[in-house]
Every structure is written in structure tokens, then in C-alpha cells.
Amino acid sequence: MWPRLVTKKILGERLRSNNNFVADFPSNAEASSLLDNSSLGSPSLSENNILNQRKHNFQNYKIFISTWNVGGIAPQDDLDIADWLDTPNNMCDIYVFGFQEIVPLRASYVLGSENSKISVKWNSLIREALNKKIQHCLEKQQYNNKLGRKQKTAEDEKAIFESSIPEGFRCVISKQMVGILISVWIRSDLRPYVRHPRASCVGCGIMGYLGNKGSVSVRFQLHETSFCFVCSHLASGGREGDEKHRKSDVAEIFSRTSFPRGPSFDLPRKILDHDRVILLGDLNYRISLPEATTRLLVDRKEWNALLENDQLRMELMSGQVFEGWREGLIKFAPTYKYCLNSNVYFGCVEGQKGGKWRAPAWCDRIIWYGEGLQQRLYTRGESNLSDHRPVKAIFTAQVQVSSTLKGLQKFFLSERFDQITTKFDQMSSSDKFRCSGRSSNCKKIH
């Protein structure tokens, strides 16, 4: 029975890793038919005309990245992540959420069929939090109109403009493999410029292939720049030599992750071929010090002394599997391992029994590869939902925009384009997701 289940699982992961994923809008094939060039009138927007004008400009976009190992604990219905996003004060253009262990890593979940109920729940919470500001702007506008307020400040004008967007953020792609979930959201007005979204799953867990450990990578092209986000959960263990298993996992992820070349065979296929690459997740790297020493330095908040012995930092410096990768300066406490519903590290409670004692460590990390990315923020949250603390970063990403496309932005935001995009809205619901894969027939996920 076991060989049969394992073989079926391995083959299944290989066959569908690049296929079905969740998104708010149809596949590229449907989008192309809805945006048929012949219906746009003159001047012609044919591919040849666009290719003849290859002058490029650059625009900067803000990207929010978050990783969180939730320890197999399902989120409560009233969980509010708006404060974590800080959307009213720090709105970004793209949001990337990576989760690990959204389901318990038991055999029934690892070998059985995918349980999407929890991922749908997380996506619903994300949608609600991201679009909370838009709702706030609408309410503010209605309140001002009710009072007959005639004078508007610049801030009010901006709020009204943002509130005119029917839905502030849309899901570009969301993909789950066992307990790993990655979900990417983008401003609605940037949706027309997103092309070729795809996902690729690599299992590195049991027998080196099952999905209790590994990665879910997603890629897409924004304007003329390709992005790749890799959500990983690497091999665990704090004993000497366990870091070699994590290093092996990373090498497997880089070698086995693959995306389709695209209709013109010019799209990047491997992770490192993309223009902007960010890796996030529970990387499980520990601190190579005796446990007592680690705990003492944590109590003293001597982060630099700890980071000198941090295994991931040493890997980044050695430049082997992580050659060319970078990480921002860590100025926050280790994110693992906490007692549940507590701010006390596991093993520090007097009389505590059961389970393995694990020294504190920065298991949850965000690193990046390539040029065109500048980190603006790197910090942790304080939610005690699980034994890990969430980590977030904000980047400024440089995106290449062709002069032709930049000149067409007014069209995409015009009434004519709105008439075309109403076809999208008729096929997608604001509260439900659509599967977008190779098939042009998208089905709602209930």
C-alpha cells in the first residue's frame, strides 16, 4: 500500500505542478480573446507595432513579502491581519504571502488529496484585509457627501480616487502543496499588465519527493520584467550536520523547479533566470552555538553575536548554493520556537515536560537574488497563533515598461477598457476564486 500511495503522489505532483492554481482572473488565452486587437480601433495595437518600438522606461513598485509557519493551526474567522499589513499607512502595489504548515504534517495530509479549505480561508482573510482601506475610503466619501462638504483636501482626493477602484486588490496566483501555500495579490489597475502566471512545486520531504518539505514557486511577468517568488519549507533539525540537509533541499529546489518557456519560447524557465527573485519561508536554519549560550545571548538581546553563528548567514557568505543571494539586516528577536499562546521561548518554562527542547533561532527568513530590488523594511510580528512569529519585508522593485505600453496606460484606465473588462467581472466573483491553468474552462472553487 505504501509504495502505491507514494508513487501515485509523486507522479501526481509532477503532472500537476505547473497546471491548476487559484486566481481572480481567467487564463492568458481567455484574456487575449477578450482583448482582441481588432476591437480596440486605431492606432493598431498589434504585436508587430509594439515590437517596433522597443524603447523602455523604468517604474518602481512596492512589494510586500510575508512568511509565517502557522504550525498546522487554522485561522479563526475573526483573525484580523490588517495591522500586520499596515495598509492604511503603507500601501504597496504587490503583496506576497507565504505560509508553511497550514495543515498538520500528518501522513493523511502528506499522502492524501490536497485540502484546500484552509487555503481558501487564508485567502479570504487576505482579501478582506487588503481591501479594508478601499471600504474605509468609500465610507469616508459617503460621510463627506452626507455632510455636504464641498472643500476637499489632497488626501481626500487621493482617497476618493482609490475608492473608485471596484476592488483594490486581486489574486494573481495562489498555489498550495500539502502545508505550503503562496498567495500573490496585485492592485486591480495593474492586472492588465500581468502575463504568464505559472506555478511549480518541488517536494523534498519523505523519500526526497513528498510535499511535507520543499517549495512552491510562482512566476509572472509584470510589464517587461519577470518575477519569481519561492515559498520554501526546508529540512528541520538543530543537531550538528542537519544544515547539510537544508543545503541539499535548496539545491534540489533550484534544479527541479521549472516553468514553461511560453508561446515564443523566450520566458525564463529556472528560478535564477528571472529578473527579480525573492525566496521566503521557514528555512529552518539554526544558530551553531551550544543551547545554553544561545539562550543567554537571546536574553541579553545580543543579536550580532548570534548572527555571527547563524547558519543561513554563513551559507550566504560561503556563496555555494546561495551564491549572489542577499538578506537585509536583522534587528529583531529570533522567531522560533515559542510556547503556544505565549511570548516565552519553548524550554524556558520551569517544569515544562514533553517534546524536544529547541534553542531559539531565526528560522523564518526572506532573501533575494539579482539586481533591481531594494529592501525598505525587514521585521517580525508578534502574533502568538503558532510557535513561529511571522516575518515581513517591503521592497522597491524596478520594473521595465516599454514606451508603447506606458503610453497606453490611459487607455487601460479609460471607459473603453472598462467596457471590455466587464467581461472579466461577469466571470469572476469578488468572494470566490477561479482556477487558472492550461485549460480555458475555469471553474469556481466553492
N, C-alpha and C positions, 0 to 999 in steps of 0.2 A: 504493500500500500504506500509506504513512504517513497520509494523510488518513482512510483507512478505519479504521486502528487507533486513531487519536486520537479520531475521532468515536465509535467503539464504547466507548472508555474513558470519555470524558466523559459519555455517556448512561448508561453503567453505573453510574458513581459517583453520578449524580443520582438514579437509580432506587432504589439500594440503600442510600443513606447513612443512612436512618432505619430500615432493616429489620434485617437479621441482625446480631447481636452475640453475644458469648460471655458466659455467666453460669452460676452454680451452681444456679439455681433456675428454675422454669418462668415462663412469661409471666403477666401480670396476669390474663388470662382464666382460666387454669388455677388460679391461686392463689385467685381468687374462688370457683370451683366447689368447691374443697377446703375453703374456709372458709365454706361456706353457712350463713347466719344461722340457718336453721331447725334446724340440728343442734346449736346452741350452748345451747339451752334458755333459760329466763328468768333475768334480765330480758332483754328483746329487745335485740339489738344492731343493729336496723335503722338504715338511713341517716337516717330522719326523727328517731329518738330522739337520735342522735348530734348532728345538726344543731341540735336544740332546746337543746343545752347547749354554748354557744359560749365559755364561759369558758376562758381559756388561761393556761398557766404556761410557764415557760422552763427548759430544761435546757441545760447546757453539755457539749459533746462535743469531744474532742481529735481533730484531723485531722493526719495525717502526709502531706506532699507531697514528692515527689521527682522530679527531672528529670535525664535523662542522655542525651547523644548518644554512642552506643556505636560510632560510626564504621564500621558495617557488619560488626562483629566478633561472631560468635556466642558466647554464653557457654559456658564449659567446664562439664561435668557436675558438677565438684566446686566450682564457684564458690559461696562462702558469703556471703550478703548480710545475715546475722543481725546482724553487728556494725554494719553501716550502719543497720539498723532500730533497734538498741539495745532490742530488745523486752523483755529481762529486766528492764530498769531503767525503761523509759519506754513503757509500753503505751498505744497510742492506740485510739480507737474506730473510726476510718475511716482507710484507707490508700489514697493515690492515687499511682500510679506512671506517669510519662510518659517514654517513650523516643523518641529520634529516630535514624534510620539503623540500624534493627535489621537491615536488609538493605542491601547496596551499592546506591547510587542509579544503577544502570546502566539502559540502555534496556529490557533484558529484564524487569527488575523493575517499572519505571515503566509500561510499556505492556502487560506480560503480566498473567496472573491473579495474585491475591494468594497469597503464600507464607506459610502460617500455621504452618509447622513451628517457626520461630524464636519467634514469639509464644507458642506453646504451651509452648516450653521456658522462656521467661522467666516465664510464669505458674506453671509447676511449681516453679521456684526460689522464687518469691514465696510460694506456698502452703507450701512446706517451711519457709521461714524464719519466716513469721508464726505457724505452728502449732508451732514448735520449743519455745516456752515451755510450751505445753499438754502436750506429751510429757514435758518435764522435770518438770512438776508431777505427772504420773501416776507417773513413775518414783520421785519423792521420796515420794509417798504409799505406793507398794508397798514401798519400802525401810523406811519407818517401821512399816508393818504387820508386816513380816517380823521387825523387832526387837521387836515388841510394845510399841512406845512408846505410852503412854497419854495423857500430857500433851501438848497441842498449843498452840503459840503463836498469836497473832493472825495472824502471817504464814503459818503452816501452814494455818490455817483458810481464809484467802483463797486460798492455792494450791490447796487441795482443792476449793474452790468453782469456781475457774476450770477445774480439770482435769475437773470433772464435765460440762463442755460437750463434746458429742461431737466437734465440730470448731470450733476457736476462731474462725476467720475464713472467710468465704465470699466468692466473687467476685460482686459486684453486676452489673458490666458491664465487658467488655473489648472494645475495638474497634481494628482496625488499618487504616491506609490507607498502602500502599506501605511506607515505612520508619518511619512514625509509629505508635506504639502507646500507648494509655492503658488502664490497668487499675485498677479501683476495688474495694477489699475492705472488708468491714464485719464487725463482731462478729456471731456467729451469733444471739445473743439479740436483736439489733436488726433482724434480717431481716424479721420480720413488719411492721415499721413503714416499710419502703421500698416506695414505689409509683412507677409511671410511669417506669421507666428507659428512656431513649432515647439514640441517638447521632446525630450529624450531622457529615458530612465535607465539608470545603471544600478543593479543590485550587487552589493558587496558583502552581504551577510552570510547566513548559513550556506555552507558549501561554496562560498565565494560568489553566489549569484542571487540569493534571495534578498528581498527588499527590506528586511528589518534594519539593514545598514546600506548606505550607498548615496545616491544623489538623484535629484530631479532637476534637469536643466531646461530652461526655456530661452528661446531666442526670437527676435523680431527685428525688423528694420524700421527706424523712425527717420523719415525723410531719406537721406542718403547714408545714414550711419547705422551700423549693425550693433545690437546689444545682445549680451548673453548673461543670464543670471543663473547661478548654480547654487541650489539649496542642498546641503550635504549633512549627513549624519555618519560620522566616521567611527571606526572601531573604538570601543571603550577600554578601560583598564588603566590603573595607576601604578602597576608594577614595572620594574625596570625591563625594558625591551618592548613594552606594549606600544610605544611610539612607532616602532617599525611597522606594525600592522596598520596604523593610520597612514603612514607614508605609502604603504602598498595600496591602500584604498584610494588615495589621491592619484597615484599613477594609473590605476585601473579606470578611474572616472575620466581622466584626461584622454586615455587611449580608446576607451569603449564608447564614450559619448559621441553621437554622430547625428547630424541634421541633413535633410535633403538639399541638394545643390540648387533647386529652384528651376523654373521653366527655362531660364537662359544659362543654367549651369555656372552661374557666377556668384552664388551665395556662399558664405563661409560654412564649412561643414564641421570643423572641430572647434572646441571651446576657445582655444587660444587664437583662432583665425579671426575672431570678431574684433570690431573696433574698440568696444567698451565692454569689459568683463568684470563682474563682481561675484565673488564667492562668499556665501554666508551659511551659517548653520552651527550645529553642535559638533564642532571639530574634535572635541574630547581631548585636546592636548592638555597635559598636566604640568606641574612645576617639579623639576628634578631636584628636590630637596627632601630631607627627612621630614616626616609629617609634623613632628613637634616644632621644628624650625619654621616650617611653612605657617603653622597656626600662630606662632609667636610674631612673625613678621606681619601677618594679616591683622592681628590685634593692634600692632603699632602703626598700621597703615603705611608701611614702607614698601610701596608698590614697585619702586625702581629696583630694589634688592630682589624682589620676587621675579620681576620681569627678566632680570639677567639670567634666570634659570628656567624661564618659560620655554617649553619645548617647541611651540609654534614659532616664537621669535628666533630660536636657534635654527629652525628649519628655513625660515625666510632669509636668515643671514648666510646659511650654507649654500643657498642657491641651487639646490638639487631639483626636487620635484616642484619647488615653488620659485624657480628662477624668474626674476623680473616682477614678482608679486610684492605688494606693499600693504602696510597696515598703519592706521593712524595711531597717535599717542594715546595710550591707555591711562586714564586718570580716575578710574573707578574701581571699586572693590571686586574681587573675584565673584563670578556669577553662579558658582556651583560649589558645594552641594548644601542646600538648606533643608532644615526640617520643614515639613509641610505646614502651611498656615503660620509660619514663624519667620523671624528675621535672624534666627540663630543658626549657625552652620551645623550640619549634621556631625555628631560625635562630640559636640561641645556641651551637651546637656548631661548633667550629673545623673548617673544611674540609668542612662539610656541603654537599651538592650535590643538585640536583633539587628540583622543586616550587616553589611560591610561598612567599616569606617573609611571614609574617603576625605582626604585633605582638600581644603578649598582650592579652586583652580578657575582660570578663565577659559572655560570650555566653549563658550558661545562667542563667536568671532565674525568679523566682517573684513575681508581683504579684497584688493582689486588688482587688476592687471592692465597694462597698456597706458597710453597717453590719453589726454582729453578728459580726465577725471580729477576733480579736486575736492577733497573731503572738507566739509564745513563743520561737522558735528560727529562725535563718537561718544556715546554714553550708554548707561543702563537704566532700566526701570526698576520699580520696587514692588511690583505685584507678587504676592506670595501664593499664587494659584498652584505652582508646582515647586519642585526642588531646584529649578533653574530660575534665574532672573532674565527677563528679555533684554536684548541689546539693540540699539538703533544707531543709524548713521545717516547723515544728509550729505549728498554730493552735488556739485555743479558739474554737469556733463556738457561737453562741447559737441554740437550736432551740426553736421554739414547739410546745408539746404541749397539746392540748385536755384539759380536766379529765376528760372521759369516758374518753379513751384512757389517760390517766395512771392512772385508777382500774382500768383493765383489764389493766395490766401483770402483776398477779399471776396473772390468768387465763392470759395468753400463756406464762407460765413454769410453769404447773401441769401435772399429769398429763393432764388432759383435752386440753389443747392439744398435748401430746406425742403423744397418740394420733392426732391429726389430722395433725401434721407428719411422722409416719412415712410418710405417703403421698409426701411430698416426697423423703424419703430413699430410697424404693424407686425413684424415677425419676431420681435423681442420684447419681453416683459421686464419692467423695472425691478421686479422682485424674484425673477426666475432666470436661470442660466440656460445657455444653449450649448450644445456640443458642436464643436467646430473641428472637423478633421478632413480627411481626403474626400469624404462623401459630401455632396452638395445638399443632401437632405438632412437638415438639422432637426434634432428632437429636443423638446423641453425636458428638463430634469425636474421632477416633482419631489 
